[in-house]
Amino acid sequence: MKPKIVVVGCGVVGALIAYELSAQLDADIQVVDQQMLPAQGSTAAALGVLMGVISHKVKGRTWRLREFSARRYRGLIDELSQQGQAVPFNSQGIVSLCFDQAKLPKWETLRAKRLAQGWPLEIWSVAELAARCPQVALGEVKAAIYSPADGQVDPAALTRSLITVAASRGVKFCWDAAVTRLQVAGRRCVGVQTTHGAFEADWVVLSAGLGSGPLTAFASEPLVLMPVLGQAMEIQLPSVLGEMAFQPVINGDDIQLVPLGEGRYWLGATVEFPEAGVPLAAEAMGLENLQKGAARFCEAIASAKIVRTWSGLRPRPVGQPAPVIKPLGKLENVTLATGHYRNGVLLAPATAQQVCEQLQTAL
């Protein structure tokens, strides 16, 4: 009899876990999500900017996760395309603007490290930046760092495609089904109770973002997650910024400008922490500051038409690094794969692979 695996949560992380499990294990896989549609929650708020190589993480667990994901994404997008799923993917890299001359030695050190690791990373002078990205206002810019190996993916489209392929492989999905508790007997979880009934389980993977925390309250080591608000907007300009043939993601002061084609762009993402227990809520001031901040390095954005705005809460682990990929306390068959904070889309491939390797050994 095939082992029964229940994946709780179907954002981009849960969807990719189901996709990889269905390819690597002969199992009965059930995915449960409290939303009526896929790619809600943190995934809906993400811009899908894949800052792996351009990150200053150069060693340890964090870099290993980023490097694996950076390599996996190119193959993953090709796989999905071969299965009839065209996922919007910008492979033209990321340009990060440097406004502080004192930070250039740190970037030079990173460039040397990346080259030694086999990854390209370029440091452009202001003149080179002007030639490649004429849309950038150069007034405060001291240099630019270009990472051709990084990119950007549409998180919602990716999630939907992963679900479609996983379903074609026999993965079952149950929507609008909130998980109320894990059914535990001794040191094992034997099932998942939901508002649509119970699902038997030989293994449970919790990848429900902020929804993962409450389900662990009973455990010897409960998971504590802090909600962090992010806001974003889609803008429309009369024409494409810069050169039509070169449309990378541009990052300036942690604000991302993501090209979508035909003069459309995403702008994000803010980071807002709760204060004194007051629930987080999107405010117009945050979006206004976002547009002003982006206009600092691209003046045309100041007069852009705002097509839509949105916000979402990201799960930041408390007392441990993000993401959380490990067993739940002393339970033998529950894996936490959550708490990715701002890097859920980026680290989804590495997370899914770690879960697959654990289950291949255990089942």
C-alpha positions, -999 to +999 in steps of 0.1 A: +000+000+000+013+035-009+022+057+020-002+086+026+013+120+027-007+151+036+007+185+027-009+214+047-008+246+028-007+253-010+012+285-015+042+283-038+062+262-012+034+236-006+027+234-044+063+228-052+066+202-024+036+183-039+051+186-074+085+172-064+070+145-042+048+133-071+078+130-093+102+113-068+080+091-046+053+065-052+028+078-027-007+089-021-004+127-018-032+149-005-028+187-003-051+207+019-055+245+019-079+268+038-083+291+008-108+286-020-082+294-047-045+286-049-016+311-044-032+332-017-015+344+015+022+351+013+025+339-023-001+364-035+019+392-019+053+381-034+069+397-064+089+366-072+123+383-073+150+356-070+179+372-053+202+343-049+236+351-063+234+388-056+227+380-019+256+386+005+251+351+019+282+332+009+284+301+031+264+279+054+229+267+052+214+299+039+238+300+009+233+263+001+195+268+000+199+298-023+224+281-046+203+250-050+172+270-058+191+292-083+202+261-102+169+243-099+147+272-112+160+271-148+154+234-151+120+237-134+107+264-157+118+243-187+101+212-172+068+230-168+071+244-203+075+209-217+043+199-199+023+227-215+027+252-186+042+285-197+053+304-166+064+340-169+101+340-161+125+370-164+159+356-171+176+389-177+190+392-142+189+417-114+205+452-113+211+464-077+219+501-073+246+512-049+241+547-034+270+545-009+306+545-021+317+529+012+298+497+003+317+491-029+346+471-012+320+447+002+305+442-033+340+436-047+346+409-021+313+393-030+321+394-067+354+376-062+337+350-040+309+344-065+335+340-094+353+314-072+320+296-067+313+296-104+287+324-105+290+356-126+286+389-109+295+423-124+301+457-109+292+485-133+304+521-132+279+549-135+288+552-171+282+515-178+248+517-159+238+547-180+245+527-212+227+496-201+198+511-181+191+546-193+159+547-173+179+550-141+184+585-126+221+587-118+221+616-094+228+596-062+240+563-077+277+554-072+277+521-090+255+491-099+258+454-093+245+431-121+237+395-115+228+378-148+222+344-131+193+357-109+158+364-122+121+368-114+091+345-117+054+351-114+046+334-081+009+329-087+013+316-122+041+293-110+019+279-082-010+273-105+012+255-130+027+233-103-007+223-091-019+215-126+010+191-132+009+176-098-028+169-102-021+152-136+002+129-117-025+119-092-020+145-064-053+153-048-062+189-037-088+199-011-097+236-011-115+258+014-106+232+041-091+247+072-070+223+093-083+224+128-058+200+144-033+172+139-045+138+151-016+124+173-011+090+188+020+087+209+049+101+189+032+099+155+006+119+136-020+096+123-042+121+105-052+157+098-086+170+109-101+196+086-134+214+082-140+190+053-134+159+074-103+139+084-074+127+062-053+097+073-016+103+072+017+084+073+035+117+070+025+153+073+042+183+059+032+217+074+038+244+048+009+268+056+029+299+063+014+318+093-012+291+095+014+265+105+021+281+139-013+274+156-012+238+145+020+232+165+008+247+198+005+212+214+040+202+205+070+201+228+086+227+206+058+248+191+066+270+161+063+307+167+059+330+137+057+368+135+035+384+108+054+410+087+034+432+063+045+438+028+028+461+003+032+463-035+016+479-065+012+475-102+019+506-123+014+515-159+037+538-179+031+551-214+060+530-227+087+506-216+114+521-195+150+519-209+160+495-237+132+471-249+158+443-253+171+446-218+145+446-190+161+433-158+147+436-123+161+468-108+166+470-070+172+503-053+172+507-015+154+474-012+126+485-035+121+462-065+110+474-099+098+443-118+091+447-156+060+429-169+060+441-205+040+468-224+049+495-198+036+476-169+056+471-137+053+458-102+067+478-074+075+464-039+081+455-013+078+472+021+086+455+054+064+466+083+065+449+118+037+448+143+039+473+171+026+469+207+003+441+196-016+462+171-027+441+141-009+450+109-030+467+082-020+481+048-019+519+048-019+544+019+012+561+034+032+529+029+023+528-008+030+565-012+064+561+003+070+531-020+063+551-051+084+580-039+112+557-031+112+541-065+110+575-082+143+583-065+161+561-090+135+562-118+119+596-121+091+584-145+076+563-117+064+595-099+038+601-126+029+565-133-007+553-132-014+529-103-033+500-117-038+481-084-023+477-050-021+447-026-005+436+006+002+404+024+016+390+057+049+371+056+058+345+082+090+354+101+102+327+126+108+339+161+139+325+179+153+307+149+165+314+113+142+314+083+132+291+068+121+264+092+127+230+076+129+203+104+108+178+123+080+191+146+093+185+181+094+148+190+069+137+165+084+111+141+064+119+110+057+156+109+079+180+089+079+218+092+086+235+058+075+270+065+085+304+080+104+316+048+098+353+057+107+372+025+122+343+006+094+318+001+095+319-037+133+320-039+138+290-015+108+269-025+129+245-047+155+238-020+128+234+006+109+209-016+141+189-023+149+187+014+114+174+022+117+148-006+151+136+006+137+132+041+107+113+030+126+091+006+147+079+036+119+076+060+091+060+040 
